């Protein structure tokens, strides 16, 4: 699994935020951000939730594998998976691909729900 701090850093870079700007937005010091990225300090669930909210991603995003993230991004952006099959394919092939995507979508949604339940359970223990 890709490290959580790598995913956070990628989101920070995508938004073109300096560490100082980013830290101010989520209510921690720039040194705390450096410590998260270096692995010196672990990110608390509370801060991770703040970061997820700031970047408008589900907290489960940080626990997903890269392949699932790409599918999730498409689902989040479009509300569903688009462009299933090319125009030159026949109806049956497109229908089969659509059904496969819908099954994958449901599995991914369930994984996200399961991971969010785990996170809530961990949050309640603190």
VEXLUM-791761 format. One record per atom (N, C-alpha, C): residue number from 1; residue in three letters; atom name; x, z, y. Coordinates in steps of 0.1 Angstrom, whole numbers, plus 5000, padded with zeros to 4 digits. Layout:
N
{kolro:NUM; marpa:ALA; guba:CA; east:X; up:Z; north:Y}
...
//
This chain:
126
{kolro:1; marpa:UNK; guba:N; east:5009; up:5000; north:4988}
{kolro:1; marpa:UNK; guba:CA; east:5000; up:5000; north:5000}
{kolro:1; marpa:UNK; guba:C; east:5009; up:5000; north:5012}
{kolro:2; marpa:UNK; guba:N; east:5005; up:4992; north:5022}
{kolro:2; marpa:UNK; guba:CA; east:5013; up:4991; north:5034}
{kolro:2; marpa:UNK; guba:C; east:5012; up:5004; north:5042}
{kolro:3; marpa:UNK; guba:N; east:5022; up:5008; north:5048}
{kolro:3; marpa:UNK; guba:CA; east:5023; up:5021; north:5055}
{kolro:3; marpa:UNK; guba:C; east:5013; up:5021; north:5067}
{kolro:4; marpa:UNK; guba:N; east:5006; up:5032; north:5069}
{kolro:4; marpa:UNK; guba:CA; east:4996; up:5033; north:5079}
{kolro:4; marpa:UNK; guba:C; east:5003; up:5031; north:5093}
{kolro:5; marpa:UNK; guba:N; east:5015; up:5036; north:5095}
{kolro:5; marpa:UNK; guba:CA; east:5021; up:5035; north:5108}
{kolro:5; marpa:UNK; guba:C; east:5024; up:5020; north:5111}
{kolro:6; marpa:UNK; guba:N; east:5027; up:5012; north:5101}
{kolro:6; marpa:UNK; guba:CA; east:5030; up:4998; north:5103}
{kolro:6; marpa:UNK; guba:C; east:5017; up:4991; north:5108}
{kolro:7; marpa:UNK; guba:N; east:5006; up:4995; north:5102}
{kolro:7; marpa:UNK; guba:CA; east:4993; up:4989; north:5107}
{kolro:7; marpa:UNK; guba:C; east:4990; up:4993; north:5121}
{kolro:8; marpa:UNK; guba:N; east:4993; up:5005; north:5124}
{kolro:8; marpa:UNK; guba:CA; east:4990; up:5010; north:5138}
{kolro:8; marpa:UNK; guba:C; east:4999; up:5003; north:5148}
{kolro:9; marpa:UNK; guba:N; east:5012; up:5001; north:5144}
{kolro:9; marpa:UNK; guba:CA; east:5021; up:4994; north:5153}
{kolro:9; marpa:UNK; guba:C; east:5017; up:4980; north:5155}
{kolro:10; marpa:UNK; guba:N; east:5012; up:4973; north:5144}
{kolro:10; marpa:UNK; guba:CA; east:5008; up:4960; north:5145}
{kolro:10; marpa:UNK; guba:C; east:4996; up:4958; north:5155}
{kolro:11; marpa:UNK; guba:N; east:4986; up:4968; north:5154}
{kolro:11; marpa:UNK; guba:CA; east:4975; up:4968; north:5163}
{kolro:11; marpa:UNK; guba:C; east:4980; up:4970; north:5178}
{kolro:12; marpa:UNK; guba:N; east:4989; up:4979; north:5179}
{kolro:12; marpa:UNK; guba:CA; east:4994; up:4982; north:5193}
{kolro:12; marpa:UNK; guba:C; east:5001; up:4969; north:5198}
{kolro:13; marpa:UNK; guba:N; east:5009; up:4963; north:5190}
{kolro:13; marpa:UNK; guba:CA; east:5016; up:4950; north:5195}
{kolro:13; marpa:UNK; guba:C; east:5006; up:4939; north:5198}
{kolro:14; marpa:UNK; guba:N; east:4995; up:4938; north:5190}
{kolro:14; marpa:UNK; guba:CA; east:4985; up:4928; north:5192}
{kolro:14; marpa:UNK; guba:C; east:4978; up:4930; north:5205}
{kolro:15; marpa:UNK; guba:N; east:4976; up:4942; north:5209}
{kolro:15; marpa:UNK; guba:CA; east:4970; up:4945; north:5222}
{kolro:15; marpa:UNK; guba:C; east:4980; up:4946; north:5233}
{kolro:16; marpa:UNK; guba:N; east:4993; up:4943; north:5230}
{kolro:16; marpa:UNK; guba:CA; east:5004; up:4943; north:5240}
{kolro:16; marpa:UNK; guba:C; east:5004; up:4956; north:5248}
{kolro:17; marpa:UNK; guba:N; east:5003; up:4967; north:5241}
{kolro:17; marpa:UNK; guba:CA; east:5004; up:4980; north:5248}
{kolro:17; marpa:UNK; guba:C; east:5018; up:4986; north:5246}
{kolro:18; marpa:UNK; guba:N; east:5023; up:4992; north:5257}
{kolro:18; marpa:UNK; guba:CA; east:5035; up:5000; north:5255}
{kolro:18; marpa:UNK; guba:C; east:5032; up:5013; north:5248}
{kolro:19; marpa:UNK; guba:N; east:5042; up:5019; north:5243}
{kolro:19; marpa:UNK; guba:CA; east:5040; up:5032; north:5236}
{kolro:19; marpa:UNK; guba:C; east:5035; up:5042; north:5246}
{kolro:20; marpa:UNK; guba:N; east:5039; up:5042; north:5258}
{kolro:20; marpa:UNK; guba:CA; east:5034; up:5051; north:5268}
{kolro:20; marpa:UNK; guba:C; east:5019; up:5049; north:5271}
{kolro:21; marpa:UNK; guba:N; east:5015; up:5036; north:5272}
{kolro:21; marpa:UNK; guba:CA; east:5001; up:5033; north:5275}
{kolro:21; marpa:UNK; guba:C; east:4993; up:5037; north:5263}
{kolro:22; marpa:UNK; guba:N; east:4997; up:5033; north:5251}
{kolro:22; marpa:UNK; guba:CA; east:4990; up:5036; north:5238}
{kolro:22; marpa:UNK; guba:C; east:4988; up:5051; north:5237}
{kolro:23; marpa:UNK; guba:N; east:4999; up:5059; north:5239}
{kolro:23; marpa:UNK; guba:CA; east:4998; up:5073; north:5237}
{kolro:23; marpa:UNK; guba:C; east:4988; up:5079; north:5246}
{kolro:24; marpa:UNK; guba:N; east:4988; up:5075; north:5259}
{kolro:24; marpa:UNK; guba:CA; east:4979; up:5080; north:5269}
{kolro:24; marpa:UNK; guba:C; east:4965; up:5077; north:5264}
{kolro:25; marpa:UNK; guba:N; east:4962; up:5065; north:5259}
{kolro:25; marpa:UNK; guba:CA; east:4948; up:5062; north:5255}
{kolro:25; marpa:UNK; guba:C; east:4943; up:5070; north:5244}
{kolro:26; marpa:UNK; guba:N; east:4952; up:5075; north:5235}
{kolro:26; marpa:UNK; guba:CA; east:4947; up:5083; north:5223}
{kolro:26; marpa:UNK; guba:C; east:4950; up:5098; north:5225}
{kolro:27; marpa:UNK; guba:N; east:4956; up:5101; north:5236}
{kolro:27; marpa:UNK; guba:CA; east:4957; up:5116; north:5239}
{kolro:27; marpa:UNK; guba:C; east:4969; up:5123; north:5232}
{kolro:28; marpa:UNK; guba:N; east:4980; up:5116; north:5230}
{kolro:28; marpa:UNK; guba:CA; east:4992; up:5122; north:5224}
{kolro:28; marpa:UNK; guba:C; east:5004; up:5118; north:5233}
{kolro:29; marpa:UNK; guba:N; east:5015; up:5124; north:5231}
{kolro:29; marpa:UNK; guba:CA; east:5027; up:5121; north:5238}
{kolro:29; marpa:UNK; guba:C; east:5033; up:5108; north:5232}
{kolro:30; marpa:UNK; guba:N; east:5041; up:5101; north:5241}
{kolro:30; marpa:UNK; guba:CA; east:5049; up:5090; north:5235}
{kolro:30; marpa:UNK; guba:C; east:5058; up:5094; north:5224}
{kolro:31; marpa:UNK; guba:N; east:5064; up:5106; north:5225}
{kolro:31; marpa:UNK; guba:CA; east:5072; up:5111; north:5214}
{kolro:31; marpa:UNK; guba:C; east:5065; up:5112; north:5201}
{kolro:32; marpa:UNK; guba:N; east:5052; up:5117; north:5202}
{kolro:32; marpa:UNK; guba:CA; east:5044; up:5118; north:5189}
{kolro:32; marpa:UNK; guba:C; east:5042; up:5104; north:5183}
{kolro:33; marpa:UNK; guba:N; east:5040; up:5093; north:5191}
{kolro:33; marpa:UNK; guba:CA; east:5039; up:5080; north:5186}
{kolro:33; marpa:UNK; guba:C; east:5052; up:5076; north:5179}
{kolro:34; marpa:UNK; guba:N; east:5064; up:5078; north:5185}
{kolro:34; marpa:UNK; guba:CA; east:5077; up:5075; north:5179}
{kolro:34; marpa:UNK; guba:C; east:5078; up:5083; north:5166}
{kolro:35; marpa:UNK; guba:N; east:5074; up:5095; north:5166}
{kolro:35; marpa:UNK; guba:CA; east:5075; up:5104; north:5154}
{kolro:35; marpa:UNK; guba:C; east:5066; up:5098; north:5143}
{kolro:36; marpa:UNK; guba:N; east:5054; up:5093; north:5146}
{kolro:36; marpa:UNK; guba:CA; east:5045; up:5087; north:5136}
{kolro:36; marpa:UNK; guba:C; east:5052; up:5075; north:5130}
{kolro:37; marpa:UNK; guba:N; east:5057; up:5066; north:5139}
{kolro:37; marpa:UNK; guba:CA; east:5063; up:5054; north:5134}
{kolro:37; marpa:UNK; guba:C; east:5076; up:5056; north:5126}
{kolro:38; marpa:UNK; guba:N; east:5084; up:5066; north:5129}
{kolro:38; marpa:UNK; guba:CA; east:5096; up:5069; north:5122}
{kolro:38; marpa:UNK; guba:C; east:5094; up:5076; north:5109}
{kolro:39; marpa:UNK; guba:N; east:5082; up:5082; north:5108}
{kolro:39; marpa:UNK; guba:CA; east:5079; up:5090; north:5096}
{kolro:39; marpa:UNK; guba:C; east:5082; up:5104; north:5097}
{kolro:40; marpa:UNK; guba:N; east:5087; up:5108; north:5109}
{kolro:40; marpa:UNK; guba:CA; east:5091; up:5122; north:5111}
{kolro:40; marpa:UNK; guba:C; east:5079; up:5131; north:5111}
{kolro:41; marpa:UNK; guba:N; east:5067; up:5126; north:5115}
{kolro:41; marpa:UNK; guba:CA; east:5055; up:5134; north:5116}
{kolro:41; marpa:UNK; guba:C; east:5044; up:5125; north:5109}
{kolro:42; marpa:UNK; guba:N; east:5035; up:5132; north:5102}
{kolro:42; marpa:UNK; guba:CA; east:5024; up:5125; north:5096}
{kolro:42; marpa:UNK; guba:C; east:5012; up:5125; north:5106}
{kolro:43; marpa:UNK; guba:N; east:5005; up:5115; north:5106}
{kolro:43; marpa:UNK; guba:CA; east:4993; up:5113; north:5115}
{kolro:43; marpa:UNK; guba:C; east:4982; up:5122; north:5109}
{kolro:44; marpa:UNK; guba:N; east:4976; up:5130; north:5118}
{kolro:44; marpa:UNK; guba:CA; east:4964; up:5138; north:5113}
{kolro:44; marpa:UNK; guba:C; east:4952; up:5129; north:5112}
{kolro:45; marpa:UNK; guba:N; east:4943; up:5133; north:5104}
{kolro:45; marpa:UNK; guba:CA; east:4930; up:5126; north:5102}
{kolro:45; marpa:UNK; guba:C; east:4923; up:5124; north:5116}
{kolro:46; marpa:UNK; guba:N; east:4924; up:5135; north:5124}
{kolro:46; marpa:UNK; guba:CA; east:4917; up:5134; north:5137}
{kolro:46; marpa:UNK; guba:C; east:4923; up:5123; north:5146}
{kolro:47; marpa:UNK; guba:N; east:4936; up:5123; north:5146}
{kolro:47; marpa:UNK; guba:CA; east:4943; up:5113; north:5154}
{kolro:47; marpa:UNK; guba:C; east:4941; up:5099; north:5149}
{kolro:48; marpa:UNK; guba:N; east:4941; up:5098; north:5135}
{kolro:48; marpa:UNK; guba:CA; east:4939; up:5085; north:5129}
{kolro:48; marpa:UNK; guba:C; east:4925; up:5080; north:5132}
{kolro:49; marpa:UNK; guba:N; east:4915; up:5089; north:5133}
{kolro:49; marpa:UNK; guba:CA; east:4901; up:5085; north:5136}
{kolro:49; marpa:UNK; guba:C; east:4901; up:5081; north:5151}
{kolro:50; marpa:UNK; guba:N; east:4908; up:5087; north:5160}
{kolro:50; marpa:UNK; guba:CA; east:4909; up:5084; north:5174}
{kolro:50; marpa:UNK; guba:C; east:4915; up:5070; north:5175}
{kolro:51; marpa:UNK; guba:N; east:4925; up:5067; north:5168}
{kolro:51; marpa:UNK; guba:CA; east:4932; up:5054; north:5168}
{kolro:51; marpa:UNK; guba:C; east:4922; up:5043; north:5163}
{kolro:52; marpa:UNK; guba:N; east:4915; up:5046; north:5152}
{kolro:52; marpa:UNK; guba:CA; east:4906; up:5036; north:5146}
{kolro:52; marpa:UNK; guba:C; east:4895; up:5033; north:5157}
{kolro:53; marpa:UNK; guba:N; east:4890; up:5043; north:5163}
{kolro:53; marpa:UNK; guba:CA; east:4879; up:5041; north:5173}
{kolro:53; marpa:UNK; guba:C; east:4885; up:5033; north:5185}
{kolro:54; marpa:UNK; guba:N; east:4897; up:5036; north:5189}
{kolro:54; marpa:UNK; guba:CA; east:4903; up:5029; north:5201}
{kolro:54; marpa:UNK; guba:C; east:4904; up:5014; north:5198}
{kolro:55; marpa:UNK; guba:N; east:4909; up:5011; north:5186}
{kolro:55; marpa:UNK; guba:CA; east:4911; up:4997; north:5182}
{kolro:55; marpa:UNK; guba:C; east:4898; up:4991; north:5176}
{kolro:56; marpa:UNK; guba:N; east:4888; up:4998; north:5175}
{kolro:56; marpa:UNK; guba:CA; east:4875; up:4994; north:5170}
{kolro:56; marpa:UNK; guba:C; east:4876; up:4988; north:5156}
{kolro:57; marpa:UNK; guba:N; east:4883; up:4996; north:5148}
{kolro:57; marpa:UNK; guba:CA; east:4884; up:4992; north:5133}
{kolro:57; marpa:UNK; guba:C; east:4879; up:5004; north:5125}
{kolro:58; marpa:UNK; guba:N; east:4873; up:5002; north:5113}
{kolro:58; marpa:UNK; guba:CA; east:4870; up:5014; north:5105}
{kolro:58; marpa:UNK; guba:C; east:4882; up:5021; north:5101}
{kolro:59; marpa:UNK; guba:N; east:4881; up:5034; north:5099}
{kolro:59; marpa:UNK; guba:CA; east:4893; up:5042; north:5095}
{kolro:59; marpa:UNK; guba:C; east:4898; up:5037; north:5082}
{kolro:60; marpa:UNK; guba:N; east:4890; up:5032; north:5073}
{kolro:60; marpa:UNK; guba:CA; east:4894; up:5027; north:5060}
{kolro:60; marpa:UNK; guba:C; east:4903; up:5015; north:5062}
{kolro:61; marpa:UNK; guba:N; east:4904; up:5008; north:5073}
{kolro:61; marpa:UNK; guba:CA; east:4913; up:4997; north:5076}
{kolro:61; marpa:UNK; guba:C; east:4927; up:5001; north:5073}
{kolro:62; marpa:UNK; guba:N; east:4931; up:5013; north:5076}
{kolro:62; marpa:UNK; guba:CA; east:4944; up:5018; north:5074}
{kolro:62; marpa:UNK; guba:C; east:4948; up:5020; north:5060}
{kolro:63; marpa:UNK; guba:N; east:4938; up:5020; north:5051}
{kolro:63; marpa:UNK; guba:CA; east:4940; up:5023; north:5037}
{kolro:63; marpa:UNK; guba:C; east:4939; up:5011; north:5028}
{kolro:64; marpa:UNK; guba:N; east:4934; up:5000; north:5034}
{kolro:64; marpa:UNK; guba:CA; east:4932; up:4987; north:5027}
{kolro:64; marpa:UNK; guba:C; east:4945; up:4980; north:5024}
{kolro:65; marpa:UNK; guba:N; east:4944; up:4972; north:5013}
{kolro:65; marpa:UNK; guba:CA; east:4955; up:4963; north:5010}
{kolro:65; marpa:UNK; guba:C; east:4954; up:4951; north:5020}
{kolro:66; marpa:UNK; guba:N; east:4965; up:4944; north:5022}
{kolro:66; marpa:UNK; guba:CA; east:4965; up:4933; north:5032}
{kolro:66; marpa:UNK; guba:C; east:4954; up:4922; north:5028}
{kolro:67; marpa:UNK; guba:N; east:4953; up:4919; north:5015}
{kolro:67; marpa:UNK; guba:CA; east:4943; up:4908; north:5011}
{kolro:67; marpa:UNK; guba:C; east:4929; up:4912; north:5015}
{kolro:68; marpa:UNK; guba:N; east:4926; up:4925; north:5012}
{kolro:68; marpa:UNK; guba:CA; east:4912; up:4930; north:5015}
{kolro:68; marpa:UNK; guba:C; east:4910; up:4930; north:5030}
{kolro:69; marpa:UNK; guba:N; east:4921; up:4933; north:5038}
{kolro:69; marpa:UNK; guba:CA; east:4919; up:4933; north:5052}
{kolro:69; marpa:UNK; guba:C; east:4915; up:4920; north:5058}
{kolro:70; marpa:UNK; guba:N; east:4921; up:4909; north:5052}
{kolro:70; marpa:UNK; guba:CA; east:4918; up:4896; north:5057}
{kolro:70; marpa:UNK; guba:C; east:4903; up:4892; north:5055}
{kolro:71; marpa:UNK; guba:N; east:4898; up:4896; north:5043}
{kolro:71; marpa:UNK; guba:CA; east:4884; up:4894; north:5040}
{kolro:71; marpa:UNK; guba:C; east:4875; up:4902; north:5049}
{kolro:72; marpa:UNK; guba:N; east:4879; up:4915; north:5050}
{kolro:72; marpa:UNK; guba:CA; east:4871; up:4924; north:5059}
{kolro:72; marpa:UNK; guba:C; east:4871; up:4919; north:5073}
{kolro:73; marpa:UNK; guba:N; east:4882; up:4913; north:5078}
{kolro:73; marpa:UNK; guba:CA; east:4882; up:4908; north:5092}
{kolro:73; marpa:UNK; guba:C; east:4872; up:4897; north:5093}
{kolro:74; marpa:UNK; guba:N; east:4872; up:4888; north:5083}
{kolro:74; marpa:UNK; guba:CA; east:4862; up:4877; north:5084}
{kolro:74; marpa:UNK; guba:C; east:4848; up:4882; north:5084}
{kolro:75; marpa:UNK; guba:N; east:4845; up:4892; north:5076}
{kolro:75; marpa:UNK; guba:CA; east:4832; up:4897; north:5075}
{kolro:75; marpa:UNK; guba:C; east:4828; up:4904; north:5088}
{kolro:76; marpa:UNK; guba:N; east:4837; up:4912; north:5094}
{kolro:76; marpa:UNK; guba:CA; east:4835; up:4919; north:5106}
{kolro:76; marpa:UNK; guba:C; east:4833; up:4909; north:5118}
{kolro:77; marpa:UNK; guba:N; east:4841; up:4898; north:5118}
{kolro:77; marpa:UNK; guba:CA; east:4840; up:4889; north:5129}
{kolro:77; marpa:UNK; guba:C; east:4828; up:4880; north:5128}
{kolro:78; marpa:UNK; guba:N; east:4824; up:4876; north:5116}
{kolro:78; marpa:UNK; guba:CA; east:4813; up:4867; north:5115}
{kolro:78; marpa:UNK; guba:C; east:4800; up:4873; north:5110}
{kolro:79; marpa:UNK; guba:N; east:4801; up:4885; north:5105}
{kolro:79; marpa:UNK; guba:CA; east:4789; up:4891; north:5099}
{kolro:79; marpa:UNK; guba:C; east:4787; up:4886; north:5084}
{kolro:80; marpa:UNK; guba:N; east:4795; up:4876; north:5081}
{kolro:80; marpa:UNK; guba:CA; east:4795; up:4871; north:5067}
{kolro:80; marpa:UNK; guba:C; east:4806; up:4861; north:5065}
{kolro:81; marpa:UNK; guba:N; east:4809; up:4857; north:5053}
{kolro:81; marpa:UNK; guba:CA; east:4820; up:4848; north:5051}
{kolro:81; marpa:UNK; guba:C; east:4815; up:4834; north:5054}
{kolro:82; marpa:UNK; guba:N; east:4822; up:4827; north:5063}
{kolro:82; marpa:UNK; guba:CA; east:4819; up:4813; north:5066}
{kolro:82; marpa:UNK; guba:C; east:4828; up:4803; north:5058}
{kolro:83; marpa:UNK; guba:N; east:4824; up:4791; north:5059}
{kolro:83; marpa:UNK; guba:CA; east:4833; up:4780; north:5054}
{kolro:83; marpa:UNK; guba:C; east:4835; up:4782; north:5039}
{kolro:84; marpa:UNK; guba:N; east:4825; up:4785; north:5031}
{kolro:84; marpa:UNK; guba:CA; east:4827; up:4786; north:5017}
{kolro:84; marpa:UNK; guba:C; east:4826; up:4772; north:5011}
{kolro:85; marpa:UNK; guba:N; east:4837; up:4767; north:5006}
{kolro:85; marpa:UNK; guba:CA; east:4837; up:4753; north:5001}
{kolro:85; marpa:UNK; guba:C; east:4837; up:4743; north:5012}
{kolro:86; marpa:UNK; guba:N; east:4842; up:4731; north:5009}
{kolro:86; marpa:UNK; guba:CA; east:4843; up:4720; north:5018}
{kolro:86; marpa:UNK; guba:C; east:4830; up:4712; north:5018}
{kolro:87; marpa:UNK; guba:N; east:4828; up:4703; north:5028}
{kolro:87; marpa:UNK; guba:CA; east:4817; up:4695; north:5029}
{kolro:87; marpa:UNK; guba:C; east:4816; up:4684; north:5017}
{kolro:88; marpa:UNK; guba:N; east:4828; up:4681; north:5012}
{kolro:88; marpa:UNK; guba:CA; east:4828; up:4671; north:5001}
{kolro:88; marpa:UNK; guba:C; east:4825; up:4677; north:4987}
{kolro:89; marpa:UNK; guba:N; east:4824; up:4690; north:4986}
{kolro:89; marpa:UNK; guba:CA; east:4820; up:4696; north:4973}
{kolro:89; marpa:UNK; guba:C; east:4805; up:4695; north:4971}
{kolro:90; marpa:UNK; guba:N; east:4801; up:4695; north:4959}
{kolro:90; marpa:UNK; guba:CA; east:4787; up:4694; north:4956}
{kolro:90; marpa:UNK; guba:C; east:4780; up:4708; north:4958}
{kolro:91; marpa:UNK; guba:N; east:4767; up:4708; north:4958}
{kolro:91; marpa:UNK; guba:CA; east:4759; up:4720; north:4961}
{kolro:91; marpa:UNK; guba:C; east:4762; up:4731; north:4951}
{kolro:92; marpa:UNK; guba:N; east:4763; up:4728; north:4938}
{kolro:92; marpa:UNK; guba:CA; east:4766; up:4738; north:4928}
{kolro:92; marpa:UNK; guba:C; east:4779; up:4745; north:4930}
{kolro:93; marpa:UNK; guba:N; east:4789; up:4738; north:4933}
{kolro:93; marpa:UNK; guba:CA; east:4803; up:4744; north:4936}
{kolro:93; marpa:UNK; guba:C; east:4802; up:4753; north:4948}
{kolro:94; marpa:UNK; guba:N; east:4795; up:4748; north:4958}
{kolro:94; marpa:UNK; guba:CA; east:4794; up:4757; north:4970}
{kolro:94; marpa:UNK; guba:C; east:4786; up:4769; north:4967}
{kolro:95; marpa:UNK; guba:N; east:4775; up:4768; north:4960}
{kolro:95; marpa:UNK; guba:CA; east:4767; up:4779; north:4956}
{kolro:95; marpa:UNK; guba:C; east:4774; up:4789; north:4948}
{kolro:96; marpa:UNK; guba:N; east:4782; up:4785; north:4938}
{kolro:96; marpa:UNK; guba:CA; east:4790; up:4794; north:4930}
{kolro:96; marpa:UNK; guba:C; east:4800; up:4801; north:4939}
{kolro:97; marpa:UNK; guba:N; east:4807; up:4794; north:4948}
{kolro:97; marpa:UNK; guba:CA; east:4817; up:4800; north:4956}
{kolro:97; marpa:UNK; guba:C; east:4810; up:4811; north:4966}
{kolro:98; marpa:UNK; guba:N; east:4798; up:4807; north:4971}
{kolro:98; marpa:UNK; guba:CA; east:4791; up:4816; north:4979}
{kolro:98; marpa:UNK; guba:C; east:4787; up:4829; north:4972}
{kolro:99; marpa:UNK; guba:N; east:4783; up:4827; north:4960}
{kolro:99; marpa:UNK; guba:CA; east:4779; up:4839; north:4952}
{kolro:99; marpa:UNK; guba:C; east:4791; up:4848; north:4949}
{kolro:100; marpa:UNK; guba:N; east:4803; up:4841; north:4946}
{kolro:100; marpa:UNK; guba:CA; east:4815; up:4849; north:4943}
{kolro:100; marpa:UNK; guba:C; east:4819; up:4856; north:4956}
{kolro:101; marpa:UNK; guba:N; east:4818; up:4850; north:4967}
{kolro:101; marpa:UNK; guba:CA; east:4822; up:4857; north:4980}
{kolro:101; marpa:UNK; guba:C; east:4812; up:4868; north:4983}
{kolro:102; marpa:UNK; guba:N; east:4799; up:4866; north:4980}
{kolro:102; marpa:UNK; guba:CA; east:4790; up:4877; north:4982}
{kolro:102; marpa:UNK; guba:C; east:4793; up:4889; north:4973}
{kolro:103; marpa:UNK; guba:N; east:4796; up:4886; north:4961}
{kolro:103; marpa:UNK; guba:CA; east:4800; up:4897; north:4952}
{kolro:103; marpa:UNK; guba:C; east:4812; up:4904; north:4957}
{kolro:104; marpa:UNK; guba:N; east:4822; up:4897; north:4961}
{kolro:104; marpa:UNK; guba:CA; east:4835; up:4903; north:4966}
{kolro:104; marpa:UNK; guba:C; east:4831; up:4911; north:4979}
{kolro:105; marpa:UNK; guba:N; east:4823; up:4906; north:4987}
{kolro:105; marpa:UNK; guba:CA; east:4819; up:4913; north:5000}
{kolro:105; marpa:UNK; guba:C; east:4812; up:4926; north:4996}
{kolro:106; marpa:UNK; guba:N; east:4803; up:4926; north:4986}
{kolro:106; marpa:UNK; guba:CA; east:4797; up:4939; north:4982}
{kolro:106; marpa:UNK; guba:C; east:4807; up:4949; north:4976}
{kolro:107; marpa:UNK; guba:N; east:4816; up:4944; north:4969}
{kolro:107; marpa:UNK; guba:CA; east:4827; up:4953; north:4963}
{kolro:107; marpa:UNK; guba:C; east:4835; up:4959; north:4974}
{kolro:108; marpa:UNK; guba:N; east:4839; up:4950; north:4984}
{kolro:108; marpa:UNK; guba:CA; east:4847; up:4955; north:4995}
{kolro:108; marpa:UNK; guba:C; east:4839; up:4965; north:5004}
{kolro:109; marpa:UNK; guba:N; east:4827; up:4963; north:5006}
{kolro:109; marpa:UNK; guba:CA; east:4818; up:4972; north:5013}
{kolro:109; marpa:UNK; guba:C; east:4818; up:4986; north:5006}
{kolro:110; marpa:UNK; guba:N; east:4817; up:4985; north:4993}
{kolro:110; marpa:UNK; guba:CA; east:4816; up:4998; north:4985}
{kolro:110; marpa:UNK; guba:C; east:4829; up:5005; north:4985}
{kolro:111; marpa:UNK; guba:N; east:4841; up:4997; north:4985}
{kolro:111; marpa:UNK; guba:CA; east:4854; up:5004; north:4986}
{kolro:111; marpa:UNK; guba:C; east:4855; up:5011; north:4999}
{kolro:112; marpa:UNK; guba:N; east:4851; up:5004; north:5010}
{kolro:112; marpa:UNK; guba:CA; east:4851; up:5010; north:5023}
{kolro:112; marpa:UNK; guba:C; east:4843; up:5023; north:5024}
{kolro:113; marpa:UNK; guba:N; east:4831; up:5023; north:5019}
{kolro:113; marpa:UNK; guba:CA; east:4822; up:5034; north:5018}
{kolro:113; marpa:UNK; guba:C; east:4829; up:5046; north:5010}
{kolro:114; marpa:UNK; guba:N; east:4835; up:5042; north:4999}
{kolro:114; marpa:UNK; guba:CA; east:4841; up:5052; north:4991}
{kolro:114; marpa:UNK; guba:C; east:4853; up:5059; north:4998}
{kolro:115; marpa:UNK; guba:N; east:4861; up:5050; north:5005}
{kolro:115; marpa:UNK; guba:CA; east:4873; up:5056; north:5012}
{kolro:115; marpa:UNK; guba:C; east:4869; up:5064; north:5024}
{kolro:116; marpa:UNK; guba:N; east:4858; up:5060; north:5031}
{kolro:116; marpa:UNK; guba:CA; east:4853; up:5068; north:5042}
{kolro:116; marpa:UNK; guba:C; east:4848; up:5081; north:5037}
{kolro:117; marpa:UNK; guba:N; east:4842; up:5082; north:5025}
{kolro:117; marpa:UNK; guba:CA; east:4837; up:5094; north:5020}
{kolro:117; marpa:UNK; guba:C; east:4849; up:5104; north:5017}
{kolro:118; marpa:UNK; guba:N; east:4860; up:5098; north:5012}
{kolro:118; marpa:UNK; guba:CA; east:4872; up:5106; north:5009}
{kolro:118; marpa:UNK; guba:C; east:4877; up:5111; north:5022}
{kolro:119; marpa:UNK; guba:N; east:4878; up:5103; north:5032}
{kolro:119; marpa:UNK; guba:CA; east:4883; up:5107; north:5045}
{kolro:119; marpa:UNK; guba:C; east:4875; up:5118; north:5051}
{kolro:120; marpa:UNK; guba:N; east:4862; up:5117; north:5050}
{kolro:120; marpa:UNK; guba:CA; east:4853; up:5127; north:5056}
{kolro:120; marpa:UNK; guba:C; east:4855; up:5140; north:5048}
{kolro:121; marpa:UNK; guba:N; east:4857; up:5139; north:5035}
{kolro:121; marpa:UNK; guba:CA; east:4859; up:5151; north:5027}
{kolro:121; marpa:UNK; guba:C; east:4872; up:5158; north:5031}
{kolro:122; marpa:UNK; guba:N; east:4882; up:5150; north:5034}
{kolro:122; marpa:UNK; guba:CA; east:4895; up:5155; north:5038}
{kolro:122; marpa:UNK; guba:C; east:4894; up:5161; north:5052}
{kolro:123; marpa:UNK; guba:N; east:4886; up:5155; north:5061}
{kolro:123; marpa:UNK; guba:CA; east:4884; up:5160; north:5074}
{kolro:123; marpa:UNK; guba:C; east:4877; up:5174; north:5074}
{kolro:124; marpa:UNK; guba:N; east:4868; up:5175; north:5065}
{kolro:124; marpa:UNK; guba:CA; east:4861; up:5188; north:5064}
{kolro:124; marpa:UNK; guba:C; east:4869; up:5199; north:5058}
{kolro:125; marpa:UNK; guba:N; east:4880; up:5196; north:5051}
{kolro:125; marpa:UNK; guba:CA; east:4889; up:5206; north:5046}
{kolro:125; marpa:UNK; guba:C; east:4898; up:5212; north:5056}
{kolro:126; marpa:UNK; guba:N; east:4899; up:5205; north:5067}
{kolro:126; marpa:UNK; guba:CA; east:4909; up:5210; north:5078}
{kolro:126; marpa:UNK; guba:C; east:4902; up:5219; north:5087}
//
